[in-house]
Amino acid sequence: MKPKKNKKENHHYIPQFYLSYWNNHNNKVWAYYKDSSKIPNPNQVHTKKILSIKNLYSIEDSQAIEAWLSGSPESSVGTVLKKISKGEPISNDDEDIIKFFLALLMTRHPRKDRFSKELANMIIESIPKNALAQTLPFQLRYSLIDKLNFHLQLRHIAPELLESWSFITSDTPFVQTIDITTRNRYYYYPLTPYVIAFLFSIEPNQRELVIHDPDNIAAINRNLADSSDNILIANNKEIFNAIFLK
């Protein structure tokens, strides 16, 4: 008799609830592997089968970290993403949850930057403490404190473009950059196919923007694609052609 398979051993470093926003009518996403072809040849893949590593968060067969990640943190973020996808206003607490989501994505990712606990603690001690942050593992605590000091801006795709355009996501769905002129450090990452979050070190003039220019969307998608390791995700396979064949 074969041993019963542990249901939690397949650990997603990009959460399935997040990927579900890119699902099509078959409950699958369009996935394109950059190393497979220079010309986009996406396939429909179930989210259970991608962006995961066996026992990534296991420690001596313990699934406690995976259970925590797939519990309260994902539930809180999921609630806010539902509000955003419906066009509902979000609160200051919701904004902190979105910042937490980026910190969580960057910290749980297998490609995350590695640095010593001593260095992280030195950085943490130099920043005003946050009550939530103090309950978290040190890498996530540092990343969260850093992101809480940033200013959120949501950018929505204009209604007239929704039938033809959307944002992609990927196996590394965040871009970090800096404006050399202003020294404004910022991150961006897609929340849904139609809304992308920007976090700025310098407060922007507007908290929300609507994107009417398809070239702007294409440029953001190209940057997301360049930042990815290999796997790109879209809700419409034609988006890949708009990125790579123009």
Contacts in CASP RR format, 6 or more apart in sequence:
PFRMAT RR
TARGET T0000
AUTHOR 0000-0000-0000
METHOD contacts of the structure
MODEL  1
MKPKKNKKENHHYIPQFYLSYWNNHNNKVWAYYKDSSKIPNPNQVHTKKI
LSIKNLYSIEDSQAIEAWLSGSPESSVGTVLKKISKGEPISNDDEDIIKF
FLALLMTRHPRKDRFSKELANMIIESIPKNALAQTLPFQLRYSLIDKLNF
HLQLRHIAPELLESWSFITSDTPFVQTIDITTRNRYYYYPLTPYVIAFLF
SIEPNQRELVIHDPDNIAAINRNLADSSDNILIANNKEIFNAIFLK
6 63 0 8 1.000
8 63 0 8 1.000
8 66 0 8 1.000
8 67 0 8 1.000
9 54 0 8 1.000
9 55 0 8 1.000
9 58 0 8 1.000
9 63 0 8 1.000
10 48 0 8 1.000
10 52 0 8 1.000
10 54 0 8 1.000
11 52 0 8 1.000
11 53 0 8 1.000
11 54 0 8 1.000
11 55 0 8 1.000
11 56 0 8 1.000
11 57 0 8 1.000
11 58 0 8 1.000
11 66 0 8 1.000
12 47 0 8 1.000
12 51 0 8 1.000
12 52 0 8 1.000
13 51 0 8 1.000
13 52 0 8 1.000
13 53 0 8 1.000
13 56 0 8 1.000
13 108 0 8 1.000
13 109 0 8 1.000
13 110 0 8 1.000
13 171 0 8 1.000
14 51 0 8 1.000
14 105 0 8 1.000
14 169 0 8 1.000
14 171 0 8 1.000
14 173 0 8 1.000
15 69 0 8 1.000
15 70 0 8 1.000
15 74 0 8 1.000
16 47 0 8 1.000
16 48 0 8 1.000
17 74 0 8 1.000
17 77 0 8 1.000
17 78 0 8 1.000
18 77 0 8 1.000
18 78 0 8 1.000
18 81 0 8 1.000
18 169 0 8 1.000
19 29 0 8 1.000
19 47 0 8 1.000
19 50 0 8 1.000
19 51 0 8 1.000
19 169 0 8 1.000
19 233 0 8 1.000
20 47 0 8 1.000
21 81 0 8 1.000
21 85 0 8 1.000
21 191 0 8 1.000
21 192 0 8 1.000
21 193 0 8 1.000
21 235 0 8 1.000
22 29 0 8 1.000
22 30 0 8 1.000
22 169 0 8 1.000
22 193 0 8 1.000
22 233 0 8 1.000
22 234 0 8 1.000
22 235 0 8 1.000
23 29 0 8 1.000
23 47 0 8 1.000
23 235 0 8 1.000
24 30 0 8 1.000
24 44 0 8 1.000
24 235 0 8 1.000
24 236 0 8 1.000
26 44 0 8 1.000
27 46 0 8 1.000
28 44 0 8 1.000
28 45 0 8 1.000
28 46 0 8 1.000
28 47 0 8 1.000
29 44 0 8 1.000
29 45 0 8 1.000
29 47 0 8 1.000
29 50 0 8 1.000
29 233 0 8 1.000
29 234 0 8 1.000
29 235 0 8 1.000
30 42 0 8 1.000
30 43 0 8 1.000
30 44 0 8 1.000
30 45 0 8 1.000
30 233 0 8 1.000
30 234 0 8 1.000
30 235 0 8 1.000
30 236 0 8 1.000
30 237 0 8 1.000
30 239 0 8 1.000
30 240 0 8 1.000
31 42 0 8 1.000
31 43 0 8 1.000
31 44 0 8 1.000
31 45 0 8 1.000
31 50 0 8 1.000
31 231 0 8 1.000
31 232 0 8 1.000
31 233 0 8 1.000
32 40 0 8 1.000
32 41 0 8 1.000
32 42 0 8 1.000
32 43 0 8 1.000
32 231 0 8 1.000
32 232 0 8 1.000
32 234 0 8 1.000
32 240 0 8 1.000
33 230 0 8 1.000
33 231 0 8 1.000
33 232 0 8 1.000
34 225 0 8 1.000
34 228 0 8 1.000
34 230 0 8 1.000
34 231 0 8 1.000
34 232 0 8 1.000
35 230 0 8 1.000
38 244 0 8 1.000
39 244 0 8 1.000
39 245 0 8 1.000
40 237 0 8 1.000
40 240 0 8 1.000
40 241 0 8 1.000
40 243 0 8 1.000
40 244 0 8 1.000
40 245 0 8 1.000
42 232 0 8 1.000
42 234 0 8 1.000
42 237 0 8 1.000
42 240 0 8 1.000
50 171 0 8 1.000
50 231 0 8 1.000
50 233 0 8 1.000
51 171 0 8 1.000
51 231 0 8 1.000
53 110 0 8 1.000
56 66 0 8 1.000
56 110 0 8 1.000
57 63 0 8 1.000
57 65 0 8 1.000
57 66 0 8 1.000
57 69 0 8 1.000
57 108 0 8 1.000
58 65 0 8 1.000
58 66 0 8 1.000
59 65 0 8 1.000
69 104 0 8 1.000
69 108 0 8 1.000
73 100 0 8 1.000
73 104 0 8 1.000
76 97 0 8 1.000
76 100 0 8 1.000
77 97 0 8 1.000
77 98 0 8 1.000
77 100 0 8 1.000
77 101 0 8 1.000
77 104 0 8 1.000
80 90 0 8 1.000
80 94 0 8 1.000
80 97 0 8 1.000
80 98 0 8 1.000
81 191 0 8 1.000
81 192 0 8 1.000
83 89 0 8 1.000
83 90 0 8 1.000
83 94 0 8 1.000
84 90 0 8 1.000
84 154 0 8 1.000
84 191 0 8 1.000
84 192 0 8 1.000
84 195 0 8 1.000
85 192 0 8 1.000
85 194 0 8 1.000
85 195 0 8 1.000
90 98 0 8 1.000
95 152 0 8 1.000
96 132 0 8 1.000
96 148 0 8 1.000
98 152 0 8 1.000
98 191 0 8 1.000
98 197 0 8 1.000
99 144 0 8 1.000
99 147 0 8 1.000
99 148 0 8 1.000
99 150 0 8 1.000
99 152 0 8 1.000
99 199 0 8 1.000
100 132 0 8 1.000
100 144 0 8 1.000
100 147 0 8 1.000
102 143 0 8 1.000
102 147 0 8 1.000
102 174 0 8 1.000
102 187 0 8 1.000
102 189 0 8 1.000
102 197 0 8 1.000
102 199 0 8 1.000
103 140 0 8 1.000
103 143 0 8 1.000
103 144 0 8 1.000
103 146 0 8 1.000
103 147 0 8 1.000
104 140 0 8 1.000
104 143 0 8 1.000
104 144 0 8 1.000
105 173 0 8 1.000
105 174 0 8 1.000
105 189 0 8 1.000
106 112 0 8 1.000
106 143 0 8 1.000
106 174 0 8 1.000
107 137 0 8 1.000
107 139 0 8 1.000
107 140 0 8 1.000
107 143 0 8 1.000
108 140 0 8 1.000
109 172 0 8 1.000
111 172 0 8 1.000
111 229 0 8 1.000
112 139 0 8 1.000
115 139 0 8 1.000
117 138 0 8 1.000
120 138 0 8 1.000
120 139 0 8 1.000
120 141 0 8 1.000
120 142 0 8 1.000
121 138 0 8 1.000
123 142 0 8 1.000
124 133 0 8 1.000
124 138 0 8 1.000
124 141 0 8 1.000
124 142 0 8 1.000
124 145 0 8 1.000
127 145 0 8 1.000
127 146 0 8 1.000
127 149 0 8 1.000
129 145 0 8 1.000
130 144 0 8 1.000
130 145 0 8 1.000
130 148 0 8 1.000
132 144 0 8 1.000
133 141 0 8 1.000
133 144 0 8 1.000
133 145 0 8 1.000
133 148 0 8 1.000
134 141 0 8 1.000
136 144 0 8 1.000
147 187 0 8 1.000
147 199 0 8 1.000
149 201 0 8 1.000
150 186 0 8 1.000
150 187 0 8 1.000
150 199 0 8 1.000
150 200 0 8 1.000
150 201 0 8 1.000
151 199 0 8 1.000
151 200 0 8 1.000
151 201 0 8 1.000
151 202 0 8 1.000
151 203 0 8 1.000
151 204 0 8 1.000
152 197 0 8 1.000
152 198 0 8 1.000
152 199 0 8 1.000
152 207 0 8 1.000
153 197 0 8 1.000
153 198 0 8 1.000
153 199 0 8 1.000
153 200 0 8 1.000
153 204 0 8 1.000
153 206 0 8 1.000
153 207 0 8 1.000
153 208 0 8 1.000
153 209 0 8 1.000
154 191 0 8 1.000
154 195 0 8 1.000
154 196 0 8 1.000
154 197 0 8 1.000
154 198 0 8 1.000
154 207 0 8 1.000
154 208 0 8 1.000
154 209 0 8 1.000
155 195 0 8 1.000
155 196 0 8 1.000
155 197 0 8 1.000
155 198 0 8 1.000
155 208 0 8 1.000
155 209 0 8 1.000
155 210 0 8 1.000
155 211 0 8 1.000
156 194 0 8 1.000
156 195 0 8 1.000
156 208 0 8 1.000
156 209 0 8 1.000
156 210 0 8 1.000
156 211 0 8 1.000
157 165 0 8 1.000
157 166 0 8 1.000
157 167 0 8 1.000
157 194 0 8 1.000
157 195 0 8 1.000
157 210 0 8 1.000
157 211 0 8 1.000
157 217 0 8 1.000
158 210 0 8 1.000
158 211 0 8 1.000
158 212 0 8 1.000
160 212 0 8 1.000
161 211 0 8 1.000
161 212 0 8 1.000
161 214 0 8 1.000
161 217 0 8 1.000
162 194 0 8 1.000
164 214 0 8 1.000
164 238 0 8 1.000
165 214 0 8 1.000
165 217 0 8 1.000
165 239 0 8 1.000
165 242 0 8 1.000
166 193 0 8 1.000
166 194 0 8 1.000
166 217 0 8 1.000
166 234 0 8 1.000
166 235 0 8 1.000
166 236 0 8 1.000
166 239 0 8 1.000
167 190 0 8 1.000
167 192 0 8 1.000
167 193 0 8 1.000
167 194 0 8 1.000
167 195 0 8 1.000
167 196 0 8 1.000
167 217 0 8 1.000
167 220 0 8 1.000
167 221 0 8 1.000
167 224 0 8 1.000
168 190 0 8 1.000
168 221 0 8 1.000
168 224 0 8 1.000
168 225 0 8 1.000
168 232 0 8 1.000
168 233 0 8 1.000
168 234 0 8 1.000
168 239 0 8 1.000
168 240 0 8 1.000
168 243 0 8 1.000
169 189 0 8 1.000
169 190 0 8 1.000
169 224 0 8 1.000
169 232 0 8 1.000
169 233 0 8 1.000
169 234 0 8 1.000
170 224 0 8 1.000
170 225 0 8 1.000
170 227 0 8 1.000
170 228 0 8 1.000
170 229 0 8 1.000
170 231 0 8 1.000
170 232 0 8 1.000
170 233 0 8 1.000
171 228 0 8 1.000
171 229 0 8 1.000
171 230 0 8 1.000
171 231 0 8 1.000
172 227 0 8 1.000
172 228 0 8 1.000
172 229 0 8 1.000
173 189 0 8 1.000
173 190 0 8 1.000
173 224 0 8 1.000
173 228 0 8 1.000
174 187 0 8 1.000
174 188 0 8 1.000
174 189 0 8 1.000
174 227 0 8 1.000
175 187 0 8 1.000
175 188 0 8 1.000
175 189 0 8 1.000
175 223 0 8 1.000
175 224 0 8 1.000
175 227 0 8 1.000
176 185 0 8 1.000
176 186 0 8 1.000
176 187 0 8 1.000
177 185 0 8 1.000
177 186 0 8 1.000
177 187 0 8 1.000
178 184 0 8 1.000
178 185 0 8 1.000
178 186 0 8 1.000
179 185 0 8 1.000
179 186 0 8 1.000
182 202 0 8 1.000
183 201 0 8 1.000
183 202 0 8 1.000
184 200 0 8 1.000
184 201 0 8 1.000
184 202 0 8 1.000
185 200 0 8 1.000
185 201 0 8 1.000
186 198 0 8 1.000
186 199 0 8 1.000
186 200 0 8 1.000
186 201 0 8 1.000
187 198 0 8 1.000
187 199 0 8 1.000
188 196 0 8 1.000
188 197 0 8 1.000
188 198 0 8 1.000
188 199 0 8 1.000
188 220 0 8 1.000
189 196 0 8 1.000
189 197 0 8 1.000
190 196 0 8 1.000
190 197 0 8 1.000
190 224 0 8 1.000
191 197 0 8 1.000
193 234 0 8 1.000
193 235 0 8 1.000
196 220 0 8 1.000
198 204 0 8 1.000
211 217 0 8 1.000
214 242 0 8 1.000
218 242 0 8 1.000
218 243 0 8 1.000
218 246 0 8 1.000
221 239 0 8 1.000
221 242 0 8 1.000
221 243 0 8 1.000
222 243 0 8 1.000
224 232 0 8 1.000
225 232 0 8 1.000
225 243 0 8 1.000
225 244 0 8 1.000
232 240 0 8 1.000
234 240 0 8 1.000
END
